[in-house]
Protein backbone atom coordinates (compact mmCIF):
# COMPACT_ATOMS: atom_id res chain seq x y z
CA UNK A 1 0.00 0.00 0.00
CA UNK A 2 1.17 3.49 -0.91
CA UNK A 3 -0.45 6.80 0.03
CA UNK A 4 0.27 9.98 -1.95
CA UNK A 5 -0.54 13.35 -0.39
CA UNK A 6 -1.39 16.11 -2.86
CA UNK A 7 -2.22 19.74 -2.26
CA UNK A 8 -0.99 23.29 -2.34
CA UNK A 9 2.43 24.31 -1.04
CA UNK A 10 2.05 24.80 2.71
CA UNK A 11 -0.85 22.35 3.03
CA UNK A 12 1.31 20.08 5.18
CA UNK A 13 2.12 17.25 2.78
CA UNK A 14 5.61 16.70 4.22
CA UNK A 15 4.68 17.27 7.87
CA UNK A 16 1.58 15.07 7.73
CA UNK A 17 3.41 12.56 5.53
CA UNK A 18 6.25 11.94 7.98
CA UNK A 19 3.85 11.58 10.93
CA UNK A 20 1.49 9.31 9.00
CA UNK A 21 4.36 7.10 7.80
CA UNK A 22 5.56 6.68 11.39
CA UNK A 23 2.07 5.85 12.66
CA UNK A 24 1.38 3.30 9.91
CA UNK A 25 4.89 1.80 9.82
CA UNK A 26 5.52 2.97 6.23
CA UNK A 27 8.50 4.72 4.67
CA UNK A 28 8.31 8.38 3.66
CA UNK A 29 9.29 9.80 0.26
CA UNK A 30 9.51 13.55 -0.47
CA UNK A 31 9.75 13.75 -4.26
CA UNK A 32 11.05 17.35 -4.12
CA UNK A 33 14.13 15.93 -2.38
CA UNK A 34 14.43 13.25 -5.08
CA UNK A 35 14.33 15.99 -7.74
CA UNK A 36 17.04 17.99 -5.93
CA UNK A 37 19.20 14.86 -5.56
CA UNK A 38 18.80 13.88 -9.23
CA UNK A 39 19.52 17.40 -10.45
CA UNK A 40 22.15 18.37 -7.87
CA UNK A 41 20.36 21.73 -7.37
CA UNK A 42 17.75 23.29 -5.14
CA UNK A 43 14.22 23.57 -6.56
CA UNK A 44 14.50 27.36 -6.79
CA UNK A 45 17.78 26.98 -8.73
CA UNK A 46 16.19 24.52 -11.17
CA UNK A 47 13.28 26.92 -11.76
CA UNK A 48 15.67 29.89 -12.19
CA UNK A 49 17.94 27.99 -14.60
CA UNK A 50 15.46 25.81 -16.53
CA UNK A 51 12.36 27.98 -16.35
CA UNK A 52 8.99 26.82 -15.16
CA UNK A 53 8.39 24.47 -18.11
CA UNK A 54 11.82 22.86 -17.66
CA UNK A 55 11.18 22.31 -13.97
CA UNK A 56 7.73 20.82 -14.60
CA UNK A 57 9.23 18.41 -17.15
CA UNK A 58 11.80 17.22 -14.57
CA UNK A 59 9.13 16.95 -11.86
CA UNK A 60 6.87 14.90 -14.16
CA UNK A 61 9.74 12.53 -15.02
CA UNK A 62 10.81 11.95 -11.39
CA UNK A 63 7.24 11.29 -10.21
CA UNK A 64 6.38 9.19 -13.29
CA UNK A 65 9.41 6.96 -12.68
CA UNK A 66 9.00 6.68 -8.89
CA UNK A 67 9.04 3.14 -7.54
CA UNK A 68 7.58 2.78 -4.06
CA UNK A 69 6.14 0.07 -1.85
CA UNK A 70 4.64 0.61 1.59
CA UNK A 71 5.28 4.35 1.51
CA UNK A 72 3.71 7.72 2.12
CA UNK A 73 4.65 9.93 -0.85
CA UNK A 74 4.70 13.73 -0.73
CA UNK A 75 5.18 15.28 -4.17
CA UNK A 76 5.43 19.00 -4.83
CA UNK A 77 2.19 20.91 -5.28
CA UNK A 78 2.82 21.34 -9.01
CA UNK A 79 2.88 17.58 -9.67
CA UNK A 80 -0.77 17.85 -10.81
CA UNK A 81 0.42 19.52 -14.02
CA UNK A 82 2.17 16.28 -15.05
CA UNK A 83 -0.38 13.91 -16.56
CA UNK A 84 2.05 10.95 -16.70
CA UNK A 85 3.14 11.53 -13.11
CA UNK A 86 -0.43 11.73 -11.84
CA UNK A 87 -1.53 8.62 -13.75
CA UNK A 88 1.43 6.71 -12.29
CA UNK A 89 0.84 7.94 -8.73
CA UNK A 90 -2.88 7.08 -9.02
CA UNK A 91 -1.94 3.59 -10.23
CA UNK A 92 0.51 2.87 -7.38
CA UNK A 93 -1.22 4.67 -4.49
CA UNK A 94 -4.29 6.18 -2.91
CA UNK A 95 -4.27 9.94 -3.63
CA UNK A 96 -5.24 12.11 -0.66
CA UNK A 97 -5.93 15.80 -1.25
CA UNK A 98 -5.07 17.95 1.79
CA UNK A 99 -7.53 20.80 1.30
CA UNK A 100 -6.95 24.23 2.82
CA UNK A 101 -8.46 27.61 1.96
CA UNK A 102 -6.36 30.17 0.12
CA UNK A 103 -6.54 32.47 3.15
CA UNK A 104 -5.16 29.76 5.43
CA UNK A 105 -2.37 29.00 2.94
CA UNK A 106 -1.41 32.66 2.74
CA UNK A 107 -1.07 32.76 6.53
CA UNK A 108 1.22 29.68 6.47
CA UNK A 109 3.45 30.52 3.52
CA UNK A 110 6.48 32.75 3.50
CA UNK A 111 8.42 33.65 0.37
CA UNK A 112 6.96 31.54 -2.46
CA UNK A 113 10.07 31.79 -4.66
CA UNK A 114 12.33 30.75 -1.77
CA UNK A 115 10.12 27.70 -1.21
CA UNK A 116 10.62 26.71 -4.86
CA UNK A 117 6.96 27.19 -5.74
CA UNK A 118 6.31 26.88 -9.48
CA UNK A 119 4.66 30.25 -10.24
CA UNK A 120 4.16 31.80 -13.67
CA UNK A 121 5.25 35.44 -13.97
CA UNK A 122 2.70 37.81 -12.46
CA UNK A 123 0.71 34.99 -10.85
CA UNK A 124 -0.63 35.50 -7.32
CA UNK A 125 -1.23 32.80 -4.73
CA UNK A 126 -4.98 33.14 -5.39
CA UNK A 127 -4.39 32.61 -9.14
CA UNK A 128 -2.32 29.52 -8.40
CA UNK A 129 -4.96 28.23 -5.98
CA UNK A 130 -7.77 28.73 -8.50
CA UNK A 131 -5.75 26.93 -11.19
CA UNK A 132 -4.69 23.93 -9.10
CA UNK A 133 -7.69 23.11 -6.90
CA UNK A 134 -9.76 21.60 -9.77
CA UNK A 135 -6.78 19.38 -10.63
CA UNK A 136 -6.35 18.18 -7.03
CA UNK A 137 -10.07 17.45 -6.87
CA UNK A 138 -9.96 15.61 -10.21
CA UNK A 139 -7.21 13.21 -9.13
CA UNK A 140 -8.05 12.74 -5.43
CA UNK A 141 -9.36 9.41 -4.16
CA UNK A 142 -9.95 11.01 -0.76
CA UNK A 143 -10.15 14.66 0.36
CA UNK A 144 -9.36 15.82 3.90
CA UNK A 145 -10.52 19.31 4.84
CA UNK A 146 -7.82 20.72 7.10
CA UNK A 147 -9.91 23.65 8.37
CA UNK A 148 -9.56 23.85 12.15
CA UNK A 149 -7.29 20.78 12.33
CA UNK A 150 -3.60 20.68 13.17
CA UNK A 151 -1.22 18.13 11.65
CA UNK A 152 -1.82 15.64 14.47
CA UNK A 153 -5.60 15.68 13.96
CA UNK A 154 -5.19 15.20 10.20
CA UNK A 155 -2.86 12.26 10.80
CA UNK A 156 -5.42 10.72 13.19
CA UNK A 157 -8.15 10.93 10.53
CA UNK A 158 -5.92 9.39 7.87
CA UNK A 159 -4.50 6.74 10.18
CA UNK A 160 -8.00 5.59 11.13
CA UNK A 161 -9.07 5.49 7.48
CA UNK A 162 -6.02 3.54 6.25
CA UNK A 163 -5.90 1.15 9.21
CA UNK A 164 -9.48 0.16 8.35
CA UNK A 165 -8.42 -0.32 4.71
CA UNK A 166 -5.47 -2.53 5.74
CA UNK A 167 -7.67 -4.69 8.01
CA UNK A 168 -10.26 -5.46 5.35
CA UNK A 169 -10.22 -8.80 3.64
CA UNK A 170 -10.25 -8.73 -0.18
CA UNK A 171 -13.96 -9.69 -0.08
CA UNK A 172 -14.79 -6.75 2.23
CA UNK A 173 -12.80 -4.36 0.05
CA UNK A 174 -14.86 -5.39 -2.99
CA UNK A 175 -18.18 -4.44 -1.33
Residue pairs with C-beta under 8 A, 6 or more apart in sequence:
1 26
1 70
1 93
1 94
1 162
1 165
1 166
2 26
2 68
2 69
2 70
2 71
2 72
2 73
2 92
2 93
2 94
3 20
3 24
3 26
3 71
3 72
3 73
3 93
3 94
3 96
3 158
3 162
4 72
4 73
4 74
4 75
4 89
4 93
4 94
4 95
4 96
5 13
5 16
5 17
5 20
5 72
5 73
5 74
5 75
5 96
5 98
6 13
6 75
6 77
6 79
6 80
6 95
6 96
6 97
6 98
6 136
6 139
6 140
7 13
7 77
7 97
7 98
7 99
7 100
7 136
8 77
8 100
8 105
8 128
8 129
8 132
8 133
8 136
9 76
9 77
9 105
9 109
9 112
9 115
9 117
10 100
10 105
10 108
10 109
10 115
11 77
11 98
11 99
11 100
11 105
11 146
12 98
12 100
12 146
12 151
12 154
13 74
13 75
13 77
13 98
14 30
14 74
15 151
16 98
16 151
16 154
16 155
16 158
17 28
17 30
17 72
17 73
17 74
18 28
18 72
19 151
19 152
19 155
20 26
20 72
20 155
20 158
20 159
20 162
21 27
21 28
21 71
21 72
23 155
23 159
24 72
24 159
24 162
24 163
24 166
25 70
26 70
26 71
26 72
27 68
27 70
27 71
27 72
28 71
28 72
28 74
29 66
29 68
29 71
29 72
29 73
29 74
30 74
31 59
31 62
31 63
31 66
31 73
31 74
31 75
31 76
31 79
32 43
32 74
32 75
32 76
32 116
34 62
34 66
35 43
35 46
35 58
35 59
35 62
35 76
36 42
36 43
36 46
38 58
38 62
39 46
39 58
41 49
42 116
43 55
43 76
43 115
43 116
44 113
44 114
44 115
44 116
46 54
46 55
46 58
46 116
47 55
47 116
47 118
50 57
50 58
52 118
52 119
52 120
55 78
55 118
56 78
56 81
56 82
56 118
59 75
59 76
59 78
59 79
59 81
59 82
59 85
59 118
60 79
60 81
60 82
60 83
60 84
60 85
61 85
62 85
63 75
63 79
63 82
63 85
63 86
63 88
63 89
64 82
64 84
64 85
64 88
65 88
66 73
66 88
66 89
66 92
68 92
68 93
73 89
73 93
75 85
75 89
76 116
76 118
77 117
77 118
77 132
78 117
78 118
78 132
79 85
79 86
79 89
80 86
80 132
80 135
80 136
80 139
81 118
81 135
86 139
89 95
89 139
90 139
90 141
94 141
94 142
94 162
94 165
95 139
95 140
95 141
95 142
96 140
96 141
96 142
96 143
96 144
96 158
97 136
97 137
97 139
97 140
97 142
97 143
97 144
98 144
98 146
98 154
99 136
99 143
99 144
99 145
99 146
100 108
100 146
100 147
101 147
102 125
102 126
102 129
104 146
104 147
105 125
105 129
106 125
109 115
109 125
112 119
112 125
113 119
117 128
119 128
137 143
142 161
144 154
144 157
144 158
146 154
149 157
165 173
